[in-house]
Amino acid sequence: MAVHAQDFALVVGLNHYPYYSDGKDLKGAIDDASKFADWLKDQHSGGGLPPANCKLVVSTNNPLTPDVGQIEQALLEIWRDATAIGGGRRFYLFFSGHGHSFDPAEEQLPDVALCLPLWSRELPNKSISANHLRGWVQRCMPFGEIVMFFDCCRSRMLKSRAQNTAGGCAVARPGFDNIKILSIFAAEHEQKAFESPQSDDVDARGYFTTALLAGLKGAAAPTGGDITHLALWDYLKAEVPRLAKQDGRQQEPRLGLQLPADELLFGTHLPSVPVGGEVAAPANFEIRFNEWRAGTVRLLDTDGNVVRQDVVSSGPWPVTVRYELHLLEDIQTGETMSFNFRPGMEGKHVTF
């Protein structure tokens, strides 16, 4: 059980947009935000936040909320609570809703407008600058790490600006330039992010959040252990396009800032440790052999490392493999077969 009492989060999920491009409400944004909040508050294998440290803001249709004031209030409460305990460790920001790109005048980084429910072509500035939210937390709030995930479009709707919040501080806190920041957008600059099609038995889900939660729950480190920010980013780069492609769509996640040089860890996926102290990761795949095959076979990972080399008669082999391309090689005949281990293949097999 892992409790991170110095971690805080603001999670926002907005479905309701009655004035957005002919009233194009979203179907899964609230559910995605709620599931991410559940992961954050999971103290067994999730983020380990005390429930009071996780602020969940979701949209309502009557009255039509939230507006910027509710976002500001939630951030103020986080700021005050973190200050009251002597400072926080990590701040999470998750946003799921409509968004669009715009050109900030004062920053070189491409920004994204996080659209509020009242957004319309007549009120195109009813949105919040993602860069401003990051800057407010970075410059003013007592956190050493900032982790931000934005599951929204970044297409260019029209010439507009995103509003800043009223938040800020007279003097930036010392060392704010040294804060470790992970910022990931669901889509490329000026491109769309999508939800999966909704059906009678499947709820709409954002491809990005679906991949994000799978990665945080262990898919980004299938052999066990904590999930690094590098492993999570590698997983998202592969999994988001794969999920979108299944529905005939194209979507690529993108970094908002460069990856931190220092490692960030997520979750508490620790492998079991048997007697003797050596870490043993559970098998997640099986290699089977045709009856006619004999001799020695070698299993290699993408980097050419030997995962297992043994005689065929020892099969079938339970093996632990990562989400990547693998090669099986018959040492005697030189015959080879490759397979790409992907999410959803756990517990399955290939026959060589």
C-alpha positions, 0 to 999 in steps of 0.5 A, a space after each residue: 500500500 502506497 500513500 502519497 500524502 504530498 501529491 495533489 491533483 486537479 482532474 477536469 472532465 467536460 462533456 457538455 458543449 451546447 454551443 460548440 459547433 452545432 452542439 457537439 457534446 462529448 460522450 466519454 470525457 467525464 467518464 475518462 476523468 472519473 477513471 483517471 481520478 480513481 487511479 490517482 486515489 488507488 493506494 494499492 496500485 495507483 497514484 496513492 493520493 488521499 481522496 481529499 487531495 484529488 479535486 474532480 471537476 465535471 460539467 453539468 448541463 443545467 446549470 451549464 458549468 464549470 466556468 473559469 472561477 470553479 477551476 480557479 477555486 479548485 487550484 487555490 484549495 490545492 495551493 493552500 492545502 499543499 502549503 499548509 503541509 510544508 509543500 507538495 511533492 507532485 501536482 497532477 493536471 488532467 483535462 478531458 474535453 474540447 480544445 483547440 490550438 491558438 498562437 500565444 503572443 508571449 510564449 514560443 511553445 504551441 499552446 492549447 485552449 481548454 474549452 469551457 462549456 460556454 465556448 462558442 464561435 460568439 464566445 471564442 475566448 471561453 477557454 483556459 490556456 494550458 500554458 498559463 495553468 502550467 505557469 501558475 503552478 510552476 511559478 507559484 505553488 510549492 511542488 517539485 514535480 508537475 505532471 499534465 495530461 491533456 485529452 483534447 483536440 488541438 485543431 485550429 477552430 478560428 482566430 482566438 485566444 485562450 484566457 488566463 486565470 486570475 491566479 498568480 503570485 507577486 514573486 516567483 518562488 525560488 528554483 521554479 525553473 528547476 521543477 520537473 515537468 511532464 506534459 503530454 497532449 493527446 494529439 499533434 499541434 493543429 490535429 484532432 483527438 478522438 473518442 472511440 465510437 459509442 455502442 450499446 455495450 461499449 461506452 465512448 472513451 478517448 483513445 489517449 485516456 484509454 492508453 494512458 490508464 492501461 499504461 499506468 496500470 502496468 502495460 507500460 512496464 509489463 514485466 513488473 516494477 514501477 513505471 518510468 515517465 520514459 516507459 509511459 511515453 514510449 507506450 503512449 507513442 505506440 498505443 494511441 495510434 494503434 487504438 485510433 487505427 482500429 477505428 480508421 482514424 489517425 492520432 499521434 500524442 505529442 509532448 508539450 515540453 521536453 521530457 525531464 532528464 530526471 526519472 519520474 515514477 508512477 504507480 506501485 507495480 512491484 514484482 514479487 520477490 522470492 526467497 533468495 532476494 532475486 526479483 521474479 516477474 510473472 510470465 505473461 506469454 507462452 512459446 509453443 513448438 510444432 511437433 516436428 521441431 527439434 534442437 535448440 531455439 533462441 528468443 531475442 528481444 528488439 535489442 537482440 538480448 536473449 530472453 530464453 535459449 533452450 531445447 525445444 523439448 523443454 517447451 512450451 515456454 512461459 516467458 516474460 516479454 515487453 511490448 515490442 518486436 521479438 524474434 524466434 530463431 532455430 539454431 540448427 536450421 536457421 529458421 526464424 519467426 518474428 512476433 510483435 507483443 502488444 497489449 491484449 496478448 497477455 496469456 496468449 501464445 505463438 507456435 514456432 
